[in-house]
Amino acid sequence: MKAQTYRLIQSAILMGLGAYLLVKIFSGTLYYYINQRFLWLVALGAMVFLVLAFVAWRRLRTMQQNHQHAHHIHEYDHGHGSGASQWNLIFLAVPLLLGFLVPAKPLDSSALELRGLTTNALLGARAQTSGVQLEAPSDQRTVLDWIRAFNFASDPSIYEGETADLIGFVYHDPRLLENQFLVGRFAVSCCVADAFAIGMIVENLDAASWAGNSWVHVVGKVQVGDLDGQPIPLIVAASIKEIAIPPQPYLFP
């Protein structure tokens, strides 16, 4: 591969990487992969890629315009025309192409086939929330807030009768009754690699009619449920409405 061609492809890939990160940031889909507190790092990375692309492009322009570097270019061809350097470009280009071609999609109930939603996951939420004080009104608490409340309460029955108003995806857990499903969310500490599923039981006569993986807005009164011998909040649903996937589908411990 000629030096000029190598520089051109290198510049294009670096530009593409920077553009890809910016697209994810401004489209809001970056949060499908990482915790929102790392936004500034990704933005910085995008800027670095764009600067490197500009530097590579400037070097290409210099090589084209300055004929006195012809000997240098000849030597560069030998150093960058190897199969190894071409593979380096491929290793960078393939993930970039996949990133643009594969639609962005957050974790949902289909991921539970591998990760599961168990009492161990709920206990994991307890381990990460030591000392947290719940200040949000009951009708403003998320699934994670309710799990925290039950994990820290010496007697979860103190929350019975309170109003829950939350959103999540539908998961039909085989351990539940026919008139129940789990309204779930994924909690993410750093990125989707460490995500764990948490959920609350929803009880309603039409529970079986709700499609798994659909996102719903649930309102109802809280009772104490049970899953694998562990107390878990249960909502006796007065209202269930289907909604679109929220801009931020994850919760953060």
C-alpha positions as CSV (number, residue, x, y, z in Angstrom):
1,M,0.0,0.0,0.0
2,K,1.3,3.4,-1.0
3,A,2.1,5.9,1.8
4,Q,-0.4,8.4,0.5
5,T,-3.2,5.8,0.3
6,Y,-2.3,4.6,3.8
7,R,-2.5,8.1,5.2
8,L,-5.8,8.8,3.4
9,I,-7.4,5.6,4.9
10,Q,-5.9,6.3,8.3
11,S,-7.3,9.8,8.3
12,A,-10.8,8.6,7.2
13,I,-10.9,6.0,9.9
14,L,-9.9,8.4,12.6
15,M,-12.5,10.9,11.4
16,G,-15.1,8.1,11.4
17,L,-14.3,7.1,15.0
18,G,-14.7,10.7,16.1
19,A,-17.9,11.2,14.2
20,Y,-19.3,7.9,15.5
21,L,-18.8,8.9,19.1
22,L,-20.3,12.4,18.5
23,V,-23.4,10.7,16.8
24,K,-23.9,8.5,19.8
25,I,-23.6,11.5,22.2
26,F,-26.0,13.8,20.3
27,S,-28.5,11.0,19.5
28,G,-28.7,10.0,23.1
29,T,-27.8,6.3,22.3
30,L,-24.5,6.6,24.1
31,Y,-26.3,5.8,27.3
32,Y,-27.3,2.4,25.9
33,Y,-23.7,1.4,26.6
34,I,-22.2,3.3,29.5
35,N,-23.1,5.2,32.6
36,Q,-24.0,8.8,31.9
37,R,-21.2,10.1,34.2
38,F,-18.6,9.0,31.6
39,L,-20.0,11.4,28.9
40,W,-17.2,13.8,29.2
41,L,-14.6,11.1,28.7
42,V,-16.3,9.9,25.5
43,A,-16.6,13.5,24.3
44,L,-12.9,14.0,25.0
45,G,-12.1,10.8,23.1
46,A,-14.1,12.0,20.1
47,M,-12.1,15.3,20.0
48,V,-8.8,13.4,20.2
49,F,-9.8,11.2,17.2
50,L,-10.8,14.3,15.2
51,V,-7.5,16.0,16.0
52,L,-5.5,12.9,15.0
53,A,-7.5,12.7,11.8
54,F,-6.6,16.3,11.0
55,V,-2.9,15.6,11.7
56,A,-3.0,12.6,9.4
57,W,-4.7,14.6,6.7
58,R,-2.1,17.4,7.0
59,R,0.7,15.0,6.7
60,L,-0.9,13.6,3.6
61,R,-1.2,17.1,2.1
62,T,2.5,17.8,2.9
63,M,3.5,14.6,1.2
64,Q,1.5,15.5,-1.9
65,Q,2.7,19.1,-2.2
66,N,6.4,18.8,-1.2
67,H,8.2,16.9,-3.9
68,Q,11.5,17.1,-2.1
69,H,10.2,14.4,0.2
70,A,10.0,11.9,-2.6
71,H,12.8,9.8,-1.1
72,H,11.2,9.9,2.3
73,I,7.9,8.7,0.8
74,H,9.7,5.8,-0.9
75,E,11.1,4.7,2.4
76,Y,7.7,5.2,4.0
77,D,6.2,2.8,1.5
78,H,8.5,0.1,2.6
79,G,7.6,0.7,6.2
80,H,3.8,1.0,5.8
81,G,3.1,-1.2,2.9
82,S,3.5,-4.4,4.9
83,G,0.7,-6.7,5.6
84,A,0.8,-5.9,9.3
85,S,0.0,-2.2,8.8
86,Q,-2.8,-3.1,6.5
87,W,-4.3,-5.4,9.1
88,N,-4.0,-2.5,11.6
89,L,-6.3,-0.5,9.4
90,I,-8.7,-3.4,9.1
91,F,-8.8,-3.9,12.8
92,L,-9.9,-0.3,13.2
93,A,-12.3,-0.2,10.2
94,V,-14.3,-3.3,11.0
95,P,-15.6,-2.2,14.5
96,L,-16.3,1.2,13.1
97,L,-18.4,-0.2,10.2
98,L,-20.3,-2.5,12.7
99,G,-20.9,0.5,14.9
100,F,-22.6,2.5,12.2
101,L,-24.5,-0.5,10.6
102,V,-25.8,-2.3,13.8
103,P,-28.8,-0.4,15.2
104,A,-28.3,0.9,18.8
105,K,-30.5,-1.0,21.2
106,P,-30.5,-1.0,25.1
107,L,-30.6,-4.1,27.2
108,D,-34.1,-5.5,27.6
109,S,-35.9,-8.5,28.9
110,S,-34.4,-10.7,26.1
111,A,-31.0,-10.2,27.9
112,L,-32.5,-12.0,31.0
113,E,-32.2,-15.3,29.1
114,L,-28.5,-15.0,29.8
115,R,-28.3,-12.7,32.9
116,G,-31.5,-13.6,34.7
117,L,-33.4,-11.7,37.2
118,T,-33.0,-13.4,40.5
119,T,-32.9,-12.7,44.3
120,N,-29.1,-12.6,44.0
121,A,-29.5,-9.6,41.7
122,L,-31.7,-8.0,44.2
123,L,-29.3,-8.7,47.0
124,G,-26.6,-7.2,44.7
125,A,-28.6,-3.9,44.7
126,R,-28.5,-4.0,48.5
127,A,-24.7,-4.4,48.6
128,Q,-24.2,-1.3,46.4
129,T,-26.6,1.0,48.3
130,S,-25.3,0.9,51.9
131,G,-26.2,4.0,53.7
132,V,-28.5,5.5,51.1
133,Q,-31.3,7.6,52.4
134,L,-34.5,7.4,50.4
135,E,-35.9,11.0,50.1
136,A,-38.1,10.7,47.0
137,P,-41.9,10.6,47.5
138,S,-43.3,7.1,46.9
139,D,-44.9,8.1,43.6
140,Q,-41.6,9.4,42.3
141,R,-39.4,6.3,43.2
142,T,-37.9,4.2,40.5
143,V,-37.7,0.4,40.5
144,L,-34.2,0.7,42.0
145,D,-35.5,3.0,44.7
146,W,-38.2,0.5,45.7
147,I,-35.7,-2.3,45.8
148,R,-33.5,-0.2,48.1
149,A,-36.4,0.6,50.3
150,F,-37.3,-3.1,50.8
151,N,-33.7,-4.1,51.2
152,F,-33.1,-1.7,54.0
153,A,-36.4,-2.0,55.8
154,S,-36.4,-4.2,58.9
155,D,-40.1,-4.7,58.1
156,P,-41.0,-4.1,54.4
157,S,-44.7,-4.1,55.4
158,I,-44.3,-0.4,56.4
159,Y,-44.5,0.4,52.7
160,E,-47.8,-1.4,52.1
161,G,-50.5,0.9,50.7
162,E,-48.1,3.5,49.3
163,T,-48.5,4.5,45.7
164,A,-45.9,3.4,43.1
165,D,-45.7,5.2,39.8
166,L,-42.9,3.9,37.6
167,I,-41.8,2.6,34.2
168,G,-40.0,-0.5,33.0
169,F,-40.1,-3.4,30.6
170,V,-42.3,-6.4,31.0
171,Y,-40.8,-9.7,31.9
172,H,-42.9,-12.9,32.4
173,D,-40.9,-14.8,35.0
174,P,-42.0,-18.5,35.2
175,R,-41.8,-18.3,39.0
176,L,-44.7,-15.9,39.1
177,L,-48.5,-16.5,39.0
178,E,-50.5,-16.1,35.8
179,N,-51.8,-12.7,36.9
180,Q,-48.3,-11.3,37.5
181,F,-45.3,-10.1,35.6
182,L,-42.1,-8.3,36.5
183,V,-41.6,-4.6,35.6
184,G,-37.9,-4.5,35.2
185,R,-35.0,-2.2,34.6
186,F,-31.3,-2.7,34.3
187,A,-29.0,-1.0,36.8
188,V,-25.6,0.0,35.4
189,S,-22.6,1.0,37.5
190,C,-20.1,1.5,34.7
191,C,-21.2,0.0,31.4
192,V,-23.6,-2.7,30.2
193,A,-21.0,-5.4,31.0
194,D,-21.7,-5.0,34.7
195,A,-25.5,-4.4,34.3
196,F,-27.8,-6.4,36.5
197,A,-31.6,-6.7,36.3
198,I,-33.9,-5.6,39.0
199,G,-37.7,-5.7,39.1
200,M,-41.0,-5.4,40.9
201,I,-43.9,-7.8,40.7
202,V,-47.0,-6.3,39.0
203,E,-50.3,-8.0,39.8
204,N,-53.2,-7.4,37.4
205,L,-55.9,-9.5,35.9
206,D,-54.6,-8.7,32.4
207,A,-51.0,-9.4,33.3
208,A,-50.7,-12.3,30.8
209,S,-51.9,-10.1,27.9
210,W,-48.9,-7.8,28.1
211,A,-46.2,-8.7,25.7
212,G,-42.8,-9.5,27.1
213,N,-40.2,-6.8,26.4
214,S,-42.8,-4.0,26.0
215,W,-42.2,-0.9,28.0
216,V,-45.0,0.1,30.4
217,H,-46.1,2.8,32.8
218,V,-47.5,1.2,36.0
219,V,-49.4,2.9,38.8
220,G,-50.8,1.1,41.8
221,K,-50.6,0.3,45.5
222,V,-47.6,-1.5,47.0
223,Q,-47.7,-4.7,48.9
224,V,-45.0,-7.2,50.0
225,G,-44.4,-9.9,47.5
226,D,-42.0,-12.8,47.5
227,L,-39.5,-14.1,45.0
228,D,-37.2,-17.0,45.9
229,G,-37.9,-16.5,49.6
230,Q,-36.9,-12.8,49.5
231,P,-39.3,-9.9,50.1
232,I,-39.8,-7.9,46.9
233,P,-42.2,-5.0,46.3
234,L,-45.4,-5.9,44.5
235,I,-47.7,-3.4,42.8
236,V,-51.4,-4.1,42.7
237,A,-51.8,-2.2,39.4
238,A,-54.6,0.2,38.9
239,S,-53.3,1.4,35.6
240,I,-50.9,-0.1,33.0
241,K,-50.1,1.8,29.8
242,E,-47.6,1.0,27.1
243,I,-44.9,3.6,26.4
244,A,-41.9,4.1,24.2
245,I,-38.4,3.1,25.3
246,P,-37.3,6.0,27.5
247,P,-34.3,8.1,26.4
248,Q,-32.4,6.7,29.4
249,P,-33.4,3.1,29.8
250,Y,-31.0,2.3,32.7
251,L,-30.9,3.1,36.3
252,F,-27.7,4.0,38.2
253,P,-26.9,2.8,41.7
